């Protein structure tokens, strides 16, 4: 990749994508080692596994979804794309892990506990890794001002790498520096324009922004309602199991994914048009548009899950009477696998859309623009590599992976392969189909901002996973938690079986008193570090102001010295030039009459140089 041709923001995007490939691979290893591998070992060894059902046959009935007899070929394609049929009873989904305890020769392996701890582990690992990568950029953004005037000096006087000897490398480095300078100058121009606004112009801009944001909220509400209705309709059709034809069945299976994808495709285009009338700076415009799109994509997943859970927890008899199994067992005998199938379909459909857009839109557009001289080609133009939209695509896919890993333990492996392929798809389309962006994208804070958006996705993923673990009744017909009302109850039961002292200690640190105390201490520590960072920032600003004052003082002294030399030359044209000692004496005089902040208390007398 060439940061000199496409900018360093492109390099940050591909580095971010490579980080997600590695993160998903580590999550896959974690889930495989703690959950899948013990099941594989016990199925091929003499180890004993126990599973005790504690509920009646009504709740434990789980009809097999494997189709027997003559099955049409297109049905296998539907099963492969939707996770139903032969895929439902495999290692891919939650319902296959129907094991409680695995007894080996020397120890007993608690599968439900391992499943729950593996879920907590991959979420915590993701949090720690993302925070570790973003902490450097956070400190830089907190202490340093990236738009200060010194950035121009740093790039011009110290931005060149004098170790470069290759001509092509030198051209790329020069292009990269020019790209960064153009970004800085564009932001400075917008800041100056904002500073020159009158009160009337500011009121007009704020009114326009208010109206446009209300319009954006209306668009989002309409998209969410469409997703809700599409999910309800798709679930009802799948429950009835009406088979008409291949295309219609596939559309019904993927209807929520299709509606979500259409919303994710249309709303960014509308946001790009709307934000042009809001008159923001280029950097803020990119970030604000990205945040709107982030909210749209992540909230659409939340609406999908809410629609599913409204069907799962709704009973056919009466809303006032609780479900006998804790959930709608008749329609969802293994609701965790159904949620895993929806996440699986979202991930597969997202990959299909990214690949299809590259093959059927971007390559033909490149050919039309290159080889066609019609007006459409000139109006359409060559495509730019939009960094915010591409970042949003992979954050959206990663959020799906975080949510779906609890319901489909092999989903991180699919996500790893998906991002690995997307890396090279994006690389090819960047080098072959795209041109450098007309609007520069700053890379100095892009890494931190990408990771901040990813943290939002992680927070969004923790909410549905936590609700399903702690609140929704676990399936009584499949999965490792059939002996528990909720998945969370495995932890109190395991703790109660520990020695008395250790169990009391664990109960104490999980009590409300300890939680409140820990929260207060954490808040105090956070406030301390925020205050310390603010103090460091003030010190840095004072040092900058002092350096600026020193520069102004030196310019003032040089001007006075030049004026004194001119007056001396006019009075004594044949006299010797001013000696260096007089310059030093004048500088010492000005230094003595300067206060602690570096400001001159009084100007040097005009005749001092003459007397000297």
NUNUKOL-674681 format. One line per field, with one value per residue (C-alpha): x, y, z; residue number from 1; residue in one letter. Coordinates in steps of 0.5 Angstrom, whole numbers. Layout:
% NUNUKOL-674681
px <- c(X,...)
py <- c(Y,...)
pz <- c(Z,...)
i <- c(NUM,...)
aa <- c(a,...)
% end
This chain:
% NUNUKOL-674681
px <- c(0,2,1,4,-1,-7,-6,-4,-11,-11,-6,-9,-15,-12,-8,-14,-17,-11,-12,-19,-17,-12,-17,-22,-17,-15,-22,-23,-17,-21,-27,-24,-20,-25,-31,-31,-24,-27,-33,-29,-25,-30,-34,-27,-25,-27,-29,-36,-41,-47,-53,-59,-66,-70,-76,-82,-82,-86,-80,-75,-78,-73,-75,-69,-68,-65,-69,-69,-71,-70,-68,-68,-61,-63,-65,-58,-56,-62,-59,-52,-54,-58,-55,-62,-62,-56,-52,-57,-54,-47,-41,-43,-49,-51,-56,-51,-47,-52,-47,-46,-40,-34,-31,-24,-19,-17,-21,-29,-30,-36,-38,-43,-38,-33,-38,-40,-33,-31,-36,-34,-26,-27,-31,-26,-20,-23,-24,-17,-14,-17,-16,-9,-8,-12,-9,-3,-7,-12,-6,-4,-11,-12,-5,-3,-7,-7,-9,-4,1,7,5,6,13,14,12,16,23,23,18,23,26,34,35,31,36,31,28,21,21,23,17,12,15,14,7,5,8,4,-3,-2,-1,-7,-11,-8,-9,-16,-18,-15,-19,-25,-24,-22,-29,-33,-29,-32,-39,-44,-49,-55,-51,-50,-57,-59,-54,-56,-64,-62,-58,-64,-69,-64,-63,-70,-71,-65,-69,-75,-71,-68,-75,-77,-72,-72,-80,-78,-73,-78,-84,-79,-77,-84,-86,-80,-80,-88,-86,-81,-85,-90,-85,-89,-84,-86,-80,-72,-72,-78,-76,-69,-72,-76,-70,-66,-71,-69,-62,-64,-68,-62,-57,-62,-62,-55,-54,-59,-58,-51,-52,-58,-53,-48,-53,-56,-49,-47,-52,-50,-43,-38,-31,-28,-26,-32,-36,-33,-34,-41,-43,-39,-43,-50,-48,-45,-52,-56,-52,-51,-58,-61,-58,-61,-68,-67,-65,-71,-76,-73,-74,-81,-83,-79,-82,-89,-93,-99,-104,-104,-99,-101,-100,-92,-90,-89,-82,-80,-80,-84,-82,-87,-84,-77,-75,-68,-68,-61,-59,-65,-61,-54,-57,-60,-53,-50,-54,-52,-45,-46,-50,-45,-40,-44,-46,-38,-36,-42,-41,-33,-35,-41,-41,-34,-30,-35,-35,-28,-28,-34,-30,-23,-26,-32,-32,-40,-43,-45,-38,-35,-41,-40,-32,-27,-29,-26,-24,-29,-25,-31,-36,-31,-29,-36,-37,-32,-34,-41,-39,-35,-41,-44,-39,-38,-46,-46,-40,-45,-50,-45,-38,-35,-37,-30,-27,-32,-31,-23,-24,-28,-24,-18,-21,-24,-17,-15,-21,-21,-13,-15,-20,-16,-10,-15,-21,-20,-17,-14,-19,-21,-22,-16,-17,-12,-9,-6,-12,-15,-13,-16,-22,-23,-22,-27,-32,-30,-31,-38,-39,-37,-41,-47,-45,-45,-52,-56,-51,-51,-59,-59,-55,-58,-65,-68,-69,-65,-67,-69,-69,-61,-55,-51,-55,-62,-61,-61,-66,-62,-55,-52,-54,-48,-44,-47,-48,-41,-39,-43,-40,-33,-30,-33,-28,-27,-34,-36,-30,-33,-40,-37,-34,-40,-44,-48,-43,-37,-39,-41,-35,-31,-35,-33,-26,-26,-29,-24,-18,-21,-23,-15,-12,-17,-15,-8,-8,-12,-6,-1,-5,-5,3,4,0,3,10,7,5,12,16,11,13,20,20,16,21,27,23,22,30,32,28,30,37,36,33,39,44,40,40,48,49,45,49,56,56,64,63,65,59,55,60,57,58,53,48,49,49,42,39,42,38,32,32,33,27,23,18,17,12,17,13,18,17,19,22,30,31,33,39,42,45,48,51,54)
py <- c(0,7,12,17,16,15,18,15,14,9,5,6,3,-3,-4,-3,-9,-13,-12,-15,-21,-23,-21,-26,-31,-31,-31,-37,-41,-39,-42,-48,-49,-48,-51,-55,-59,-62,-64,-67,-71,-74,-76,-80,-82,-87,-80,-80,-75,-73,-69,-70,-67,-63,-61,-65,-68,-61,-57,-62,-64,-61,-64,-65,-61,-65,-67,-74,-78,-74,-67,-62,-59,-52,-54,-55,-48,-45,-49,-47,-40,-40,-45,-49,-56,-60,-55,-53,-60,-59,-55,-49,-47,-47,-53,-58,-57,-62,-64,-62,-65,-69,-74,-75,-80,-74,-69,-67,-61,-57,-55,-50,-46,-46,-44,-38,-36,-37,-32,-27,-28,-26,-20,-18,-20,-15,-9,-10,-11,-5,0,-2,0,6,9,12,16,18,21,25,27,29,33,35,40,37,43,48,52,48,42,46,47,40,37,42,42,35,31,29,22,23,16,15,14,11,16,13,12,20,22,18,21,28,26,24,30,35,31,32,39,40,37,42,48,46,45,52,55,52,55,62,62,59,65,70,68,74,73,72,67,63,63,61,55,53,53,49,44,43,42,37,33,32,30,25,22,21,17,13,11,9,4,1,0,-3,-8,-10,-11,-15,-19,-21,-23,-27,-31,-32,-35,-39,-42,-44,-48,-46,-48,-45,-44,-43,-35,-34,-38,-35,-28,-30,-33,-27,-21,-18,-18,-15,-9,-8,-8,-3,1,1,3,8,12,14,17,21,23,25,30,33,34,39,44,44,47,43,43,37,33,34,33,26,24,26,23,16,17,17,11,7,9,7,0,-2,0,-4,-10,-8,-8,-14,-18,-14,-17,-24,-23,-21,-27,-31,-29,-28,-34,-36,-37,-31,-25,-25,-32,-34,-39,-46,-47,-39,-38,-40,-47,-49,-44,-44,-50,-48,-40,-39,-43,-39,-33,-36,-37,-30,-27,-33,-30,-23,-24,-29,-23,-18,-21,-23,-16,-13,-18,-17,-9,-10,-15,-12,-4,-2,-6,-4,3,3,0,5,11,9,7,11,18,19,24,19,17,24,25,19,20,15,12,14,10,12,11,12,8,2,3,2,-4,-8,-5,-7,-14,-15,-13,-18,-23,-21,-22,-28,-32,-34,-37,-40,-41,-42,-35,-32,-37,-35,-28,-29,-32,-27,-21,-24,-25,-17,-15,-17,-15,-8,-8,-10,-5,1,-1,-2,2,8,14,19,22,29,31,29,24,26,20,23,21,16,10,12,14,7,4,9,7,-1,0,3,-3,-8,-4,-5,-13,-13,-11,-17,-22,-20,-19,-26,-29,-26,-25,-29,-37,-41,-47,-53,-58,-56,-53,-54,-49,-54,-55,-48,-43,-38,-38,-34,-39,-44,-39,-38,-46,-47,-42,-45,-52,-49,-49,-44,-39,-38,-38,-33,-29,-29,-27,-21,-18,-20,-16,-9,-6,-8,-6,1,2,-1,4,10,9,8,14,18,15,17,24,24,22,27,33,30,30,37,40,37,40,47,46,44,50,55,53,54,61,62,60,64,70,68,68,75,78,76,79,85,86,84,90,95,93,94,101,102,100,104,111,110,109,115,119,116,114,112,109,102,97,95,90,84,86,91,86,82,88,90,83,82,89,87,80,84,88,82,79,72,71,73,80,86,91,97,97,98,106,108,111,105,102,109,110,103)
pz <- c(0,-2,4,-1,-6,-2,5,11,13,8,12,19,16,13,20,24,19,21,28,28,24,29,35,32,31,38,40,36,40,46,45,41,47,53,49,43,44,51,47,41,46,50,44,42,49,55,59,62,61,65,63,68,65,71,67,64,57,54,55,53,47,41,34,30,24,20,13,12,5,-2,-1,-6,-8,-7,0,2,-1,4,10,8,8,14,19,19,17,17,20,26,30,29,33,30,34,42,42,40,46,50,56,63,66,63,68,66,70,75,74,72,67,68,61,63,67,62,57,61,63,56,54,59,57,50,52,57,52,47,52,54,48,45,50,50,43,44,50,46,42,47,51,45,44,51,52,45,40,33,30,33,29,31,27,20,23,25,18,14,18,21,17,12,13,11,11,4,-2,-7,-12,-12,-4,-4,-8,-4,2,-1,-3,4,7,2,4,11,10,5,11,16,12,10,17,19,13,16,23,21,17,23,27,23,23,26,31,26,22,28,29,22,22,29,27,20,24,29,23,20,26,27,20,21,28,23,18,24,27,20,19,26,25,18,21,27,22,17,23,26,19,17,24,23,16,18,24,19,15,8,2,-4,-8,-8,-9,-4,1,1,1,7,11,9,10,16,14,7,10,15,9,5,11,12,5,4,10,9,3,6,12,7,3,10,13,7,9,17,15,20,19,15,21,25,19,18,25,26,20,22,29,26,21,27,31,25,24,31,33,28,31,37,34,31,37,41,36,37,44,44,40,44,51,48,50,46,52,56,57,64,65,65,60,63,60,61,54,48,47,42,37,39,43,42,42,43,36,33,35,33,26,25,27,22,17,18,18,11,8,10,7,0,0,0,-5,-9,-9,-11,-17,-20,-18,-17,-23,-28,-25,-27,-34,-35,-33,-36,-43,-44,-46,-45,-40,-35,-34,-33,-28,-24,-24,-21,-14,-8,-2,3,10,15,11,10,18,19,15,19,26,24,23,29,33,30,32,39,40,36,39,45,41,36,38,31,29,31,26,20,22,22,15,13,15,12,5,6,7,0,-3,-1,-3,-10,-11,-7,-12,-18,-18,-13,-14,-8,-4,-6,2,6,12,18,20,27,31,26,30,36,33,30,36,40,35,36,43,42,38,44,49,44,44,52,53,49,51,59,58,55,60,67,65,59,61,58,53,57,51,48,51,57,61,61,69,70,70,67,65,70,76,74,78,85,85,83,88,94,93,94,101,106,107,99,98,103,100,93,96,99,93,89,94,93,99,96,89,91,95,89,84,89,89,82,81,85,82,75,77,80,73,69,74,73,65,66,70,65,59,62,63,56,54,58,56,49,50,54,47,43,48,47,40,40,44,40,34,38,40,33,30,35,34,26,28,32,27,21,26,27,20,18,24,23,16,16,23,24,24,31,35,37,44,44,41,47,52,49,50,57,58,55,59,66,65,63,68,70,64,59,57,57,63,59,52,51,50,43,44,48,42,40,47,47)
i <- c(1,2,3,4,5,6,7,8,9,10,11,12,13,14,15,16,17,18,19,20,21,22,23,24,25,26,27,28,29,30,31,32,33,34,35,36,37,38,39,40,41,42,43,44,45,46,47,48,49,50,51,52,53,54,55,56,57,58,59,60,61,62,63,64,65,66,67,68,69,70,71,72,73,74,75,76,77,78,79,80,81,82,83,84,85,86,87,88,89,90,91,92,93,94,95,96,97,98,99,100,101,102,103,104,105,106,107,108,109,110,111,112,113,114,115,116,117,118,119,120,121,122,123,124,125,126,127,128,129,130,131,132,133,134,135,136,137,138,139,140,141,142,143,144,145,146,147,148,149,150,151,152,153,154,155,156,157,158,159,160,161,162,163,164,165,166,167,168,169,170,171,172,173,174,175,176,177,178,179,180,181,182,183,184,185,186,187,188,189,190,191,192,193,194,195,196,197,198,199,200,201,202,203,204,205,206,207,208,209,210,211,212,213,214,215,216,217,218,219,220,221,222,223,224,225,226,227,228,229,230,231,232,233,234,235,236,237,238,239,240,241,242,243,244,245,246,247,248,249,250,251,252,253,254,255,256,257,258,259,260,261,262,263,264,265,266,267,268,269,270,271,272,273,274,275,276,277,278,279,280,281,282,283,284,285,286,287,288,289,290,291,292,293,294,295,296,297,298,299,300,301,302,303,304,305,306,307,308,309,310,311,312,313,314,315,316,317,318,319,320,321,322,323,324,325,326,327,328,329,330,331,332,333,334,335,336,337,338,339,340,341,342,343,344,345,346,347,348,349,350,351,352,353,354,355,356,357,358,359,360,361,362,363,364,365,366,367,368,369,370,371,372,373,374,375,376,377,378,379,380,381,382,383,384,385,386,387,388,389,390,391,392,393,394,395,396,397,398,399,400,401,402,403,404,405,406,407,408,409,410,411,412,413,414,415,416,417,418,419,420,421,422,423,424,425,426,427,428,429,430,431,432,433,434,435,436,437,438,439,440,441,442,443,444,445,446,447,448,449,450,451,452,453,454,455,456,457,458,459,460,461,462,463,464,465,466,467,468,469,470,471,472,473,474,475,476,477,478,479,480,481,482,483,484,485,486,487,488,489,490,491,492,493,494,495,496,497,498,499,500,501,502,503,504,505,506,507,508,509,510,511,512,513,514,515,516,517,518,519,520,521,522,523,524,525,526,527,528,529,530,531,532,533,534,535,536,537,538,539,540,541,542,543,544,545,546,547,548,549,550,551,552,553,554,555,556,557,558,559,560,561,562,563,564,565,566,567,568,569,570,571,572,573,574,575,576,577,578,579,580,581,582,583,584,585,586,587,588,589,590,591,592,593,594,595,596,597,598,599,600,601,602,603,604,605,606,607,608,609,610,611,612)
aa <- c(x,x,x,x,x,x,x,x,x,x,x,x,x,x,x,x,x,x,x,x,x,x,x,x,x,x,x,x,x,x,x,x,x,x,x,x,x,x,x,x,x,x,x,x,x,x,x,x,x,x,x,x,x,x,x,x,x,x,x,x,x,x,x,x,x,x,x,x,x,x,x,x,x,x,x,x,x,x,x,x,x,x,x,x,x,x,x,x,x,x,x,x,x,x,x,x,x,x,x,x,x,x,x,x,x,x,x,x,x,x,x,x,x,x,x,x,x,x,x,x,x,x,x,x,x,x,x,x,x,x,x,x,x,x,x,x,x,x,x,x,x,x,x,x,x,x,x,x,x,x,x,x,x,x,x,x,x,x,x,x,x,x,x,x,x,x,x,x,x,x,x,x,x,x,x,x,x,x,x,x,x,x,x,x,x,x,x,x,x,x,x,x,x,x,x,x,x,x,x,x,x,x,x,x,x,x,x,x,x,x,x,x,x,x,x,x,x,x,x,x,x,x,x,x,x,x,x,x,x,x,x,x,x,x,x,x,x,x,x,x,x,x,x,x,x,x,x,x,x,x,x,x,x,x,x,x,x,x,x,x,x,x,x,x,x,x,x,x,x,x,x,x,x,x,x,x,x,x,x,x,x,x,x,x,x,x,x,x,x,x,x,x,x,x,x,x,x,x,x,x,x,x,x,x,x,x,x,x,x,x,x,x,x,x,x,x,x,x,x,x,x,x,x,x,x,x,x,x,x,x,x,x,x,x,x,x,x,x,x,x,x,x,x,x,x,x,x,x,x,x,x,x,x,x,x,x,x,x,x,x,x,x,x,x,x,x,x,x,x,x,x,x,x,x,x,x,x,x,x,x,x,x,x,x,x,x,x,x,x,x,x,x,x,x,x,x,x,x,x,x,x,x,x,x,x,x,x,x,x,x,x,x,x,x,x,x,x,x,x,x,x,x,x,x,x,x,x,x,x,x,x,x,x,x,x,x,x,x,x,x,x,x,x,x,x,x,x,x,x,x,x,x,x,x,x,x,x,x,x,x,x,x,x,x,x,x,x,x,x,x,x,x,x,x,x,x,x,x,x,x,x,x,x,x,x,x,x,x,x,x,x,x,x,x,x,x,x,x,x,x,x,x,x,x,x,x,x,x,x,x,x,x,x,x,x,x,x,x,x,x,x,x,x,x,x,x,x,x,x,x,x,x,x,x,x,x,x,x,x,x,x,x,x,x,x,x,x,x,x,x,x,x,x,x,x,x,x,x,x,x,x,x,x,x,x,x,x,x,x,x,x,x,x,x,x,x,x,x,x,x,x,x,x,x,x,x,x,x,x,x,x,x,x,x,x,x,x,x,x,x,x,x,x,x,x,x,x,x,x,x,x,x)
% end
